[in-house]
Amino acid sequence: MCGDKESVTALIFTSLIMTLVSEEFPAVVPYRAEEITIPADVTPERVPTHIVDYSEAEQTDEQLYQEISKANVICIVYSVNNKKSIEKVTSHWIPLINERTDKDSRVPLILVGNKSDLVEHSSMETVLPIMNKYTEIETCVECSAKNLKNISELFYYAQKAVLHPTGPLYCPEKKEMRSACVRALTRIFKVSDLDNDGILNDHELTFFQRTCFNTPLAPQALEDVKNVVRKNLTDGVRDNGLTLKGFLFLHTLFIQRGRHETTWAVLRRFGYDDDLELHQDYLFPLLKIPPDCTTELNHNAYLFLQSVFDKHDKDRDCALSPEELMDLFDVFPYVPWGLDVNSTVCTNDQGWITYQGYLSQWTLTTYLDVQRCLEYLGYLGYSIIAEQESQASAITVTRDKKLDLKKKQTQRNVFRCHAFGITGSGKTGFLQGFLGRNLVRQKAIKEEHKSYYAISTAHVLFNYIYLHEIFPDFDFLSETELSCDIVCLIYDVSNPCSFEYCARIFKQYFMDSKTPCMLIAAKSDLPETKQQYCMTPLEFCRKHKMPPPQSYTCNTAAAPSKDIFIKLTTMAVYPHITHADLKSSTFWLRASVGATVCAMLGFAMYRALLRPR
């Protein structure tokens, strides 16, 4: 069968083909039978099979080579009563086929001993050494076109060799599974180990069975499986659950007993292709995102990610240590989060990512690069564990922002704030202050760990807001740098040249836009210096109907105040509010009260989520 497994093409011997079609032995056997197609609905694997015959008497070598290049499986037919016919399998046919196929992708071969009705003995003893020598040989079948023995079985094995090949799974010389198969099954075990205790208990095994084969496993069948493992491995079963060694042993046993279709069913259910790589369609399901729309995780996705966090937070301290994080990423082919993640999200005093920080990083990835998020969810087995069609079901695509402005309400939960200011104005400190880090903690961040992003919640209707520090370049700002929900113009109160850049950025890019802007007077703990501009920052805000400059410092003993971030989030959530509202103390009082209530509700919900843990 070709790569998409839509059909199987096989080279077969003439009399066998004619016997299969007519269900009787032909009185006259022609040199070559015409190509036939067995429809999908009459085959066990539900795949159409094209059967092609070859005759040395009627066809050239070039025609044979063309057929070999197109075949998905080749049946080499020999006569069980003819020694020279058996010898020709290794002296002529296998070398010829191997010369015409790529070494890394050999076409599977089926050895077919025909005319078994003419002898009383089996040719298997003669053929077994050949099978052991050539790994591309999937199996050997003895049959008789004359008395219809094993004819249908032959074509079943031909299909099976293509759909469920042994080669990628098992090395017959070493009598063990190949490393790629072990890696894939190890990931499947870890995804299926829902409580991360290193064993598959009865509940997990039953869920696994239902997921892969759409049928539950009876309690006695579960015990029988574990007893088989117990008899062969001392450490295959622990605490009445299947260990990774036991899980791998079972699949080795399936393969050795010719039931490798069972292992393939598991691999394909968990997203693997014929090369034991996760299929691109599995990792990147179709997700349509119209222009001016954003992507967010939905409620089910957050519940799944919470379960993944709980699974790996072994000490229940609501943070992931480096070891726990690496354990979580063990099902990935690479470490997905860089060194800067710890300065992008909230961490505890030890610098470990907290539960809130963990969800924030996932939220940021979904917003900035949803395809990467789909890929990551695929590695974690979201569609399988959450019992969804694909990872795409974890994503909410928001409506166009222009529609939000028109309706004066939004359905979005993630908002983007871009921070503008000259170098040294305090942008980085502002971002880190949002994550609760004062100046002392910020100084401990290594240069290679610094981030231009910061994301968390500001306790306003549980919305996320992420801050992005924009590189100071007045002459060229890209569409992406200008596209945001709210703008922060940050200047250093102690630097007389700092405010001018903010004023120029506002007048050039945002004065005529509908994007709300806020002026941040950073480093407010330092003595304020007169700004070298034609008007003061306060006068500038009044002229352009902006809120007054907001003082901010992260040079504090405790965590910096979050009040300013509540204001930012409120402006992002309600972009239609008037400038008069923004200047009104009554409005900010209502917003603060609302934020406090939301914070209390959020804490209550968080406690409720933690209770089962």
Disulfide bonds with the S-S distance in Angstrom:
none
